[in-house]
């Protein structure tokens, strides 16, 4: 019967219900979009790192797990030096640069050593990097930007000739010759990281230990380690930003439902009086308010999940090949708990008002 | 009727409302006995205290002093939860403004009362189905209040009040919002319910014509019973 009462209450004022649900959906969408973006970014990076085919990566001092941008670049001599280490079969140095206005990177590679390490590119169109102005795009980036081999594309304030479109999953979405990128970003003779392929993957732990001992202070990861570290929690700013958004989510849910339920309690003063005249206890009245808040929170969660698909579509339309937003179903219950929790918290005060209402005054309310 | 045990017993009842710094004495020592099965009408002008008496007997507000016993329960000695229990188990209300839950059908309004009273709410028993027949609303149960006429709404309110088999039915100006035809129908129904089901009814009204439907009429003025209840020849 309580469910019936709550359902009819929610149905009886559709505009209030719809507005409340949409407002609660807002933080849910915000949370799921942010989480989706971070997961999309991390998962994409992980897949591309995995696709390089290396066993170990050697990073500049001070670089974070998922980025090589915040450490001093390595002198390029490390590429040859590391190639001479025991059990190292091949090395390649890579330069990374953030593509302005987007959340993506362009990789400067030495095509010959890169291919030796990771295997040849699979060309869907065109050919490899031949001229300084050549750029390779992976299929995803080319499709998002609607670019074909033989066309041109502007990246880092420079027009590049699209030499080829390759299958994705290797290191980055965009590749240019390492020297060109080094010159372009003023980092001649430096690399952002060195990838090592060993004679036998079973030697990875042993070689890593040797390198750790020899090159103290340099972040050296086996690719398996790196994959395990590819987590949103390893991006400090993103982690705290996510927490902040979660907090905002709870706050919005709390305020929206508080306001909505406060209005509902005022609007339904007479109905609360009727329930009390029928002998409804304080717990019964509070139960109805809480159940209604729960329903609004649940509705907001469902709407928020649906809207997160919308933000993904919008992002792809407005900023193609920039921020990949993953759909992370594992976060739906978390976002739901936040929305419903905020809604329940927000309904407590209006609920207390309803419970304390004098039945005679409530029945006389116009 | 007169030798039945009183189902409502009121002694020295006083009620004072504190409005700002002013104390307003609404009841100034009321004594009253209502035997089970009686239909008592209380008449009086606005401010006479009849509504306050009604609210105290119905457990909607506590008395300031005096003793009120309803269906064997000392209402003056219990707190808020005790008064809630009284409303849930022993008394039911019929109001001037019908006071049906607007977003529920007539059937669900009745079911809500049953649910709150802790009674089976899914199906109505044969006895209650007869009451619905008597009230003439069996065919209107799946309509919401706004789809019903005033007379029908009041009959649904009476049905809801009787669904929980209360010891006492308290009616507050039950015909106040009805035209004369519907007023007469509702008053006849109340009298019929009283006669057929021996339902104790306490009705407050300012309409002496309506009051005449009770077995007795009690006049109130200035928070006191102005004269002894008058027996009415029905």
Contacts between the chains, C-beta under 8 A, distances in Angstrom:
chain1	res1	chain2	res2	distance
A	1	B	111	6.2
A	1	B	112	6.2
A	1	B	115	3.9
A	1	B	121	5.8
A	2	B	115	7.9
A	4	B	104	7.6
A	4	B	108	6.3
A	4	B	111	7.9
A	5	B	101	7.8
A	5	B	104	7.3
A	5	B	112	6.7
A	8	B	103	4.4
A	8	B	104	5.6
A	8	B	108	7.4
A	9	B	103	6.2
A	11	B	103	7.3
A	12	B	102	7.3
A	12	B	103	3.7
A	270	B	99	7.3
A	271	B	101	5.7
A	271	B	102	7.2
A	273	B	99	7.7
A	274	B	99	4.8
A	274	B	100	7.6
A	274	B	101	5.9
A	275	B	101	7.7
A	275	B	112	7.6
A	275	B	116	7.2
A	276	B	60	7.9
A	276	B	84	7.5
A	276	B	87	7.4
A	277	B	58	7.7
A	277	B	60	6.8
A	277	B	87	6.3
A	277	B	93	5.1
A	277	B	95	7.9
A	277	B	99	7.1
A	278	B	87	6.9
A	278	B	88	7.4
A	278	B	92	7.9
A	278	B	112	6.8
A	278	B	113	5.0
A	278	B	116	4.9
A	278	B	117	7.7
A	278	B	160	7.8
A	279	B	84	5.8
A	279	B	85	7.1
A	279	B	86	7.8
A	279	B	87	3.9
A	279	B	88	2.7
A	279	B	89	7.1
A	279	B	116	5.3
A	279	B	117	6.4
A	280	B	84	7.5
A	280	B	88	7.8
A	280	B	116	5.1
A	281	B	81	7.1
A	281	B	84	5.4
A	281	B	88	7.8
A	282	B	80	7.9
A	282	B	81	8.0
A	282	B	84	7.8
A	284	B	116	6.6
A	358	B	61	7.6
A	359	B	60	5.0
A	359	B	61	7.9
A	360	B	55	5.6
A	360	B	60	5.2
A	360	B	61	5.8
A	363	B	60	8.0
A	363	B	95	6.9
A	363	B	99	6.5
